Amino acid sequence: MESLGVLLLHPVNAYLEQELGRRCRLYRFWESPREEFLRAHAGAVRAVVGNANYGADAALIDALPALEIVASFSVGIDRVDLAKCRERGIRVTNTPDVLTDDVADLAVGLAIAVLRRIPQADRYVRAGLWKSRGDYTLTTRFSGKRVGIIGLGRIGQAVARRVEAFDCPVSYHQRTEQASVYPNYTYYPTVVELAANSDVLVVACPLNASTRHIVSREVMEALGPKGVLINVGRGPHVDEPEMVAALADGRLGGAGLDVFEDEPNVPEALLGMDNVVLVPHVGSGTYETRKAMADLVLGNLEAHVLSKPLLTPVV
């Protein structure tokens, strides 16, 4: 792949960057001003590597006349202009499957952390309050809670399997009911109905025009003051200002959030709330999964160069 000019849009993974540099002609987009880089190297770029936050929009695609493939170091590809790629015959890949278990693990972990107030209890011990004030306040169990899942794809299914081990009844919403495939799960035709029948609502669907702000004020009102929202999908799935207001007013019981609308910017109000658990988009953030994702990106690029079928084609 030595002749393949690869544009890495943003630092994503040290191993991937090292391997791209070793195997290809690597260009790092952040090292020089955009227009300066494009004037000097646009014609040499045949591949673009981005992630969930840095993708190939129409303007970038138009500026790269030799572009042949966009490989995303993520499952989410909403930052890639798929229509433009189809128009140009540009191939697109992502990294599904390899991160499913880690994201599902985190979803369950966040739900338990919110209900059992694990971060707050940790701070209580570290501050010496156990000794000075006595036992920590009682919390709420996770076992047996009604878990609603928005999107029963790979990650949604993995979440469902995990919560079943906690004796949690599972419900779901997606475009179509799959009663024959999931006879033990209850289907709801709207997210509002799903939320009204859930104690914990997990967002695990792809982000597109129809799922942007799928968790609206109405959904949060239906989930209610004892309900917990878990978002391991994408930030724009949730109407963030409405969520902040609902949490502050007590209309929503709690939230466990791995993703935000304007990352890495997190609403200031959330930082002072004791009924939320916040993590910095680390759903796939394990050594094992990030290496597997990097190997998948490299494998797709190699397959493209050798004119072989892509490992994980999107377009």
C-alpha positions as CSV (number, residue, x, y, z in Angstrom):
1,M,0.0,0.0,0.0
2,E,3.1,2.2,-0.2
3,S,1.6,4.2,-3.1
4,L,-1.7,4.9,-1.3
5,G,-2.0,8.5,-0.2
6,V,-4.0,8.6,3.0
7,L,-5.4,11.7,4.7
8,L,-5.9,11.2,8.4
9,L,-8.4,13.9,9.5
10,H,-7.7,13.9,13.2
11,P,-5.5,11.9,15.7
12,V,-7.6,8.9,16.5
13,N,-5.3,6.1,17.6
14,A,-1.6,5.9,18.0
15,Y,-1.3,2.3,16.6
16,L,-3.5,3.2,13.6
17,E,-1.4,6.3,12.9
18,Q,1.8,4.4,13.2
19,E,0.7,1.7,10.9
20,L,-0.7,4.1,8.3
21,G,2.6,5.9,8.4
22,R,4.5,2.7,7.9
23,R,2.3,1.2,5.2
24,C,1.1,4.3,3.2
25,R,2.0,7.8,2.3
26,L,0.3,9.5,5.3
27,Y,-0.9,13.1,5.5
28,R,-2.0,14.5,8.8
29,F,-4.7,17.1,8.1
30,W,-4.2,19.0,11.3
31,E,-0.6,19.8,10.7
32,S,-1.1,22.6,8.2
33,P,-3.9,25.1,7.3
34,R,-6.7,23.4,5.3
35,E,-6.4,25.5,2.1
36,E,-2.6,25.3,2.2
37,F,-2.7,21.5,2.5
38,L,-5.3,21.1,-0.3
39,R,-3.3,23.3,-2.7
40,A,-0.2,21.2,-2.1
41,H,-1.5,17.7,-1.8
42,A,-5.2,17.3,-2.9
43,G,-4.3,15.3,-6.0
44,A,-2.3,12.8,-4.0
45,V,-5.0,11.8,-1.6
46,R,-6.8,8.6,-2.5
47,A,-8.1,7.6,0.9
48,V,-9.5,9.5,3.9
49,V,-9.6,8.1,7.4
50,G,-11.8,9.9,9.9
51,N,-14.0,9.0,12.9
52,A,-17.4,9.7,14.3
53,N,-16.6,13.4,14.8
54,Y,-14.4,14.0,11.8
55,G,-15.7,12.8,8.5
56,A,-15.7,13.6,4.8
57,D,-18.3,16.2,3.9
58,A,-19.2,17.4,0.4
59,A,-16.7,20.2,0.4
60,L,-13.8,18.0,1.3
61,I,-14.8,15.3,-1.2
62,D,-15.1,17.9,-3.9
63,A,-11.6,19.2,-3.0
64,L,-10.0,15.7,-3.4
65,P,-10.2,14.7,-7.1
66,A,-8.4,11.4,-6.7
67,L,-10.4,10.2,-3.6
68,E,-11.4,6.5,-3.9
69,I,-12.3,5.4,-0.3
70,V,-13.4,6.9,3.0
71,A,-12.6,4.6,6.0
72,S,-14.2,5.6,9.3
73,F,-12.6,4.6,12.6
74,S,-16.1,4.3,14.0
75,V,-19.5,2.8,13.5
76,G,-21.2,6.2,13.1
77,I,-20.8,7.6,9.6
78,D,-23.2,10.6,9.8
79,R,-20.3,12.9,9.2
80,V,-19.7,11.4,5.8
81,D,-21.7,12.7,2.8
82,L,-22.9,9.3,1.6
83,A,-24.8,10.8,-1.3
84,K,-21.7,12.6,-2.6
85,C,-19.7,9.4,-2.2
86,R,-22.2,7.4,-4.2
87,E,-22.3,10.1,-6.9
88,R,-18.5,10.0,-7.2
89,G,-18.2,6.2,-6.8
90,I,-16.2,6.5,-3.6
91,R,-16.2,3.5,-1.3
92,V,-17.1,4.0,2.4
93,T,-16.3,1.6,5.3
94,N,-16.8,1.7,9.1
95,T,-16.0,-0.5,12.0
96,P,-19.1,-2.4,13.2
97,D,-19.2,-5.5,15.4
98,V,-15.8,-5.1,17.0
99,L,-17.0,-2.4,19.5
100,T,-20.4,-3.9,20.2
101,D,-19.5,-5.6,23.5
102,D,-17.6,-2.6,24.9
103,V,-20.4,-0.2,24.2
104,A,-23.1,-2.6,25.6
105,D,-20.9,-3.1,28.7
106,L,-20.7,0.6,29.2
107,A,-24.5,1.1,28.8
108,V,-25.2,-1.4,31.6
109,G,-22.4,0.1,33.7
110,L,-23.8,3.6,33.3
111,A,-27.3,2.4,34.3
112,I,-25.9,0.8,37.4
113,A,-23.7,3.8,38.2
114,V,-26.6,6.2,38.0
115,L,-29.0,4.1,40.1
116,R,-26.5,3.0,42.7
117,R,-24.8,6.4,42.7
118,I,-21.4,4.8,42.4
119,P,-19.4,7.9,41.5
120,Q,-21.1,9.8,44.3
121,A,-20.4,7.1,46.8
122,D,-16.8,7.0,45.8
123,R,-16.4,10.7,46.4
124,Y,-18.1,10.3,49.8
125,V,-15.5,7.9,50.9
126,R,-12.6,9.9,49.4
127,A,-13.8,13.0,51.2
128,G,-13.7,11.3,54.6
129,L,-17.5,11.6,55.0
130,W,-18.1,8.0,55.8
131,K,-16.1,8.5,58.9
132,S,-17.4,11.9,59.8
133,R,-21.1,11.5,58.8
134,G,-21.7,7.8,58.8
135,D,-23.3,5.5,56.3
136,Y,-24.1,6.7,52.7
137,T,-27.6,7.3,51.6
138,L,-29.7,4.4,50.3
139,T,-29.9,4.0,46.5
140,T,-32.0,2.1,43.9
141,R,-31.4,-1.4,42.6
142,F,-30.9,-2.1,38.9
143,S,-32.0,-5.7,38.9
144,G,-35.6,-6.2,37.7
145,K,-35.9,-2.7,36.2
146,R,-37.8,-2.4,32.9
147,V,-35.3,-1.6,30.2
148,G,-36.4,0.1,27.0
149,I,-34.0,0.1,24.1
150,I,-34.2,2.5,21.1
151,G,-32.7,0.5,18.2
152,L,-32.3,-3.2,18.5
153,G,-29.3,-3.5,16.2
154,R,-26.0,-5.0,17.2
155,I,-25.4,-2.8,20.2
156,G,-29.1,-2.8,21.2
157,Q,-29.2,-6.6,21.1
158,A,-26.0,-6.9,23.2
159,V,-27.5,-4.6,25.8
160,A,-30.7,-6.7,25.9
161,R,-28.7,-9.9,26.4
162,R,-26.8,-8.3,29.3
163,V,-29.8,-6.9,31.1
164,E,-31.7,-10.1,30.9
165,A,-29.1,-11.5,33.2
166,F,-30.3,-8.9,35.8
167,D,-33.9,-10.2,35.3
168,C,-34.8,-7.0,33.5
169,P,-37.9,-7.1,31.2
170,V,-36.8,-5.8,27.8
171,S,-38.8,-3.6,25.5
172,Y,-37.7,-1.9,22.3
173,H,-38.6,0.6,19.5
174,Q,-37.3,0.6,15.9
175,R,-38.8,1.1,12.5
176,T,-40.3,-2.5,12.4
177,E,-41.5,-5.0,14.9
178,Q,-39.6,-8.3,15.0
179,A,-41.8,-10.5,17.1
180,S,-40.7,-13.7,15.5
181,V,-37.0,-12.9,16.1
182,Y,-37.5,-11.5,19.7
183,P,-40.6,-13.1,21.1
184,N,-39.6,-12.3,24.7
185,Y,-39.2,-8.6,24.1
186,T,-42.1,-6.1,23.9
187,Y,-42.3,-3.8,20.9
188,Y,-43.7,-0.3,21.1
189,P,-44.5,1.6,17.9
190,T,-43.4,5.0,19.4
191,V,-40.6,6.1,21.6
192,V,-43.0,7.9,23.9
193,E,-44.9,4.6,24.5
194,L,-41.5,2.9,25.1
195,A,-40.4,5.5,27.6
196,A,-43.7,5.4,29.4
197,N,-43.2,1.7,30.0
198,S,-39.5,1.8,30.9
199,D,-37.5,2.5,34.1
200,V,-34.3,2.8,32.1
201,L,-34.2,4.0,28.5
202,V,-31.1,3.2,26.4
203,V,-30.3,5.0,23.2
204,A,-28.5,2.6,20.8
205,C,-29.8,3.5,17.3
206,P,-27.9,5.0,14.3
207,L,-28.0,8.8,13.9
208,N,-29.8,10.1,10.9
209,A,-32.4,12.7,10.0
210,S,-35.2,10.6,11.5
211,T,-33.4,9.9,14.8
212,R,-32.0,13.3,15.5
213,H,-33.6,14.4,18.8
214,I,-35.5,11.2,19.0
215,V,-35.4,11.6,22.7
216,S,-37.5,14.8,23.0
217,R,-39.2,16.6,25.8
218,E,-42.3,14.4,25.4
219,V,-40.2,11.3,25.7
220,M,-38.4,12.5,28.8
221,E,-41.7,13.5,30.4
222,A,-43.0,9.9,29.6
223,L,-39.8,8.4,31.2
224,G,-40.6,10.5,34.3
225,P,-39.0,11.6,37.6
226,K,-37.9,8.1,38.5
227,G,-36.7,7.2,35.0
228,V,-33.0,7.0,33.8
229,L,-31.8,7.9,30.4
230,I,-28.7,6.2,29.0
231,N,-27.1,7.5,25.8
232,V,-24.4,5.4,24.2
233,G,-25.5,6.3,20.7
234,R,-24.7,9.9,19.5
235,G,-25.2,13.2,21.3
236,P,-27.8,14.6,18.8
237,H,-30.1,11.7,19.5
238,V,-31.2,13.7,22.6
239,D,-32.6,17.2,22.7
240,E,-29.8,18.3,25.1
241,P,-31.3,21.6,26.4
242,E,-34.6,19.8,27.2
243,M,-32.7,17.0,28.9
244,V,-30.7,19.5,31.1
245,A,-34.0,21.3,32.0
246,A,-35.8,18.0,32.8
247,L,-32.9,16.8,35.0
248,A,-32.7,20.2,36.8
249,D,-36.5,20.3,37.4
250,G,-36.7,16.7,38.6
251,R,-39.0,15.7,35.6
252,L,-36.3,13.2,34.6
253,G,-34.7,11.1,37.4
254,G,-31.2,10.7,36.1
255,A,-28.9,10.2,33.1
256,G,-25.8,8.3,32.1
257,L,-24.2,9.9,29.1
258,D,-21.3,8.8,27.0
259,V,-22.0,11.3,24.1
260,F,-23.0,14.9,23.8
261,E,-24.3,17.2,21.1
262,D,-21.2,19.4,20.8
263,E,-18.3,17.3,21.9
264,P,-16.1,17.9,23.7
265,N,-18.3,20.7,25.1
266,V,-20.6,19.5,27.8
267,P,-23.4,21.7,29.1
268,E,-22.1,23.5,32.2
269,A,-25.3,22.7,34.1
270,L,-24.7,19.0,33.9
271,L,-21.3,19.3,35.7
272,G,-22.9,20.3,38.9
273,M,-25.7,17.7,38.9
274,D,-25.7,14.8,41.3
275,N,-28.1,12.7,39.3
276,V,-26.0,12.2,36.2
277,V,-22.9,10.2,35.3
278,L,-20.8,11.7,32.6
279,V,-18.0,10.0,30.6
280,P,-16.1,11.4,27.6
281,H,-17.3,9.3,24.6
282,V,-15.4,6.2,25.7
283,G,-17.9,3.5,24.6
284,S,-15.3,1.7,22.5
285,G,-12.4,3.0,24.6
286,T,-10.6,-0.2,25.5
287,Y,-7.1,-1.3,24.2
288,E,-8.6,-4.4,22.8
289,T,-11.4,-2.8,20.8
290,R,-9.4,0.2,19.5
291,K,-6.7,-2.1,18.1
292,A,-9.4,-4.3,16.5
293,M,-11.0,-1.1,15.0
294,A,-7.6,0.0,13.7
295,D,-6.9,-3.4,12.1
296,L,-10.3,-3.2,10.4
297,V,-9.5,0.2,8.9
298,L,-6.2,-1.1,7.7
299,G,-7.8,-4.3,6.3
300,N,-10.4,-2.3,4.4
301,L,-7.7,-0.1,2.9
302,E,-5.6,-3.1,1.9
303,A,-8.6,-4.8,0.4
304,H,-9.3,-1.7,-1.7
305,V,-5.8,-1.4,-3.0
306,L,-5.9,-5.2,-3.9
307,S,-9.3,-4.8,-5.5
308,K,-10.8,-7.3,-3.1
309,P,-14.2,-7.2,-1.4
310,L,-14.2,-4.7,1.5
311,L,-14.5,-6.2,5.0
312,T,-17.2,-3.8,6.2
313,P,-18.7,-1.9,3.2
314,V,-21.2,0.9,3.7
315,V,-21.1,2.3,0.1
